[in-house]
Amino acid sequence: MDTPNDFGRNGSAPSHPELLDWLAAEFRDRGGSLKALHRLIVTSETYRQASAGNATAEQSDNGNVLLWRQNRRRLEAEALRDTILAASGKLDLTMGGSGWQDFVIERPEHSPHFRYELADPEDARTWRRSIYRFIVRSRHSRG
């Protein structure tokens, strides 16, 4: 199976070997700084392209091997939630401070129960960015 992440024998040849050579030289010439290399890549016109389709380009390069558009990516749950809150105008961008919980903890005799259905969805604290969401890591996941 062809994959862009395999530069070994199982992968296909790079579509842009000159670009890889140029990036390697830039990495070397900038003192081996990954931060500088990342900045160079993410500020490039190619990286910042839209993912909109182009009928002419799709006919000649349906797999986007020639990088005529940004590949579509799925948003992870946290980014999707933050995007929806931003679109609604409710996202709280305040940095720092304590986190927020989208559950109520009931403390019976033996072990705590985390009740998500009891949380107040209108509580403005829950409109903070997902990065500040409290996650219970001591519980075993189901499934």
C-alpha positions as CSV (number, residue, x, y, z in Angstrom):
1,M,0.0,0.0,0.0
2,D,1.4,3.4,-1.0
3,T,1.8,5.8,1.9
4,P,3.4,9.3,2.0
5,N,4.9,8.5,5.4
6,D,7.1,5.6,4.1
7,F,10.3,6.7,2.4
8,G,11.7,3.1,2.5
9,R,11.4,0.3,0.0
10,N,7.6,-0.1,0.5
11,G,6.8,3.5,-0.3
12,S,6.7,5.3,-3.6
13,A,9.4,7.6,-4.8
14,P,8.9,11.2,-3.5
15,S,6.8,13.4,-5.8
16,H,9.1,16.4,-5.2
17,P,12.7,15.2,-4.6
18,E,14.1,18.6,-5.3
19,L,11.9,20.1,-2.6
20,L,13.1,17.5,-0.1
21,D,16.7,18.3,-1.0
22,W,16.0,22.0,-0.7
23,L,14.3,21.6,2.7
24,A,17.2,19.4,3.9
25,A,19.7,22.1,2.9
26,E,17.6,24.8,4.6
27,F,17.5,22.7,7.8
28,R,21.3,22.3,7.6
29,D,21.9,26.0,6.8
30,R,19.6,27.2,9.6
31,G,21.7,25.4,12.2
32,G,19.5,22.3,12.4
33,S,16.6,24.1,13.9
34,L,13.3,22.2,13.7
35,K,11.5,25.3,14.9
36,A,12.9,27.3,11.9
37,L,12.1,24.5,9.5
38,H,8.5,24.2,10.8
39,R,8.1,28.0,10.5
40,L,9.3,27.9,7.0
41,I,6.9,25.1,6.0
42,V,3.8,26.5,7.7
43,T,4.2,30.0,6.4
44,S,4.7,28.8,2.8
45,E,2.0,29.4,0.2
46,T,1.7,25.7,-0.5
47,Y,0.9,24.9,3.2
48,R,-1.6,27.7,3.4
49,Q,-3.6,26.7,0.4
50,A,-7.3,26.2,0.5
51,S,-8.7,22.7,0.2
52,A,-11.3,23.8,-2.4
53,G,-11.6,21.7,-5.5
54,N,-10.4,22.6,-8.9
55,A,-12.0,20.5,-11.7
56,T,-9.0,21.0,-14.1
57,A,-6.4,20.0,-11.5
58,E,-8.5,17.0,-10.3
59,Q,-8.6,15.6,-13.8
60,S,-4.8,15.5,-14.1
61,D,-3.9,14.9,-10.4
62,N,-6.8,13.5,-8.5
63,G,-4.6,12.2,-5.7
64,N,-3.1,15.7,-5.2
65,V,0.4,14.4,-5.6
66,L,1.5,17.7,-7.1
67,L,0.2,19.6,-4.1
68,W,-2.2,21.9,-6.0
69,R,-4.5,22.1,-2.9
70,Q,-4.3,21.5,0.9
71,N,-5.5,18.0,1.7
72,R,-8.6,17.9,3.7
73,R,-8.2,16.8,7.4
74,R,-10.7,15.7,9.9
75,L,-11.0,17.9,13.0
76,E,-10.5,16.2,16.3
77,A,-13.4,16.5,18.8
78,E,-11.8,19.4,20.8
79,A,-11.2,21.5,17.7
80,L,-14.7,20.8,16.4
81,R,-16.2,21.9,19.7
82,D,-14.1,25.1,19.8
83,T,-15.0,25.9,16.2
84,I,-18.7,25.5,16.9
85,L,-18.5,27.7,20.0
86,A,-16.5,30.3,18.0
87,A,-19.1,30.3,15.2
88,S,-21.8,30.9,17.8
89,G,-19.9,33.8,19.4
90,K,-19.7,32.0,22.8
91,L,-16.1,30.7,22.8
92,D,-14.2,32.2,25.8
93,L,-10.6,32.8,24.8
94,T,-9.4,33.7,28.2
95,M,-6.0,32.2,28.7
96,G,-4.8,30.5,31.9
97,G,-6.7,29.9,35.1
98,S,-8.5,26.9,36.4
99,G,-10.1,24.3,34.1
100,W,-13.8,23.5,33.8
101,Q,-15.8,20.3,34.1
102,D,-18.7,19.2,32.0
103,F,-19.9,16.7,34.6
104,V,-21.1,16.6,38.2
105,I,-19.3,14.3,40.6
106,E,-21.5,12.3,42.9
107,R,-19.6,10.7,45.8
108,P,-21.4,7.6,47.0
109,E,-19.8,5.3,49.6
110,H,-17.3,3.5,47.4
111,S,-16.2,5.4,44.3
112,P,-17.2,8.6,42.6
113,H,-19.7,8.7,39.7
114,F,-19.2,11.3,36.9
115,R,-22.7,12.4,35.7
116,Y,-22.4,14.3,32.4
117,E,-26.1,14.7,32.1
118,L,-26.3,16.8,35.2
119,A,-23.9,19.5,34.0
120,D,-25.5,22.9,33.1
121,P,-24.9,23.5,29.3
122,E,-25.6,27.2,29.9
123,D,-22.9,27.6,32.5
124,A,-20.5,30.2,30.9
125,R,-17.5,28.3,32.4
126,T,-18.1,25.5,29.9
127,W,-17.6,27.9,27.0
128,R,-13.9,28.0,27.6
129,R,-11.5,26.4,25.1
130,S,-11.4,22.6,25.2
131,I,-7.8,22.6,26.3
132,Y,-9.0,23.7,29.7
133,R,-11.5,20.9,30.0
134,F,-10.9,18.6,33.1
135,I,-10.5,15.0,32.0
136,V,-10.8,12.2,34.5
137,R,-7.7,10.0,33.7
138,S,-8.1,7.5,36.5
139,R,-11.1,5.8,35.0
140,H,-11.0,2.8,32.8
141,S,-12.3,3.6,29.3
142,R,-15.2,1.6,28.0
143,G,-15.0,0.0,24.6
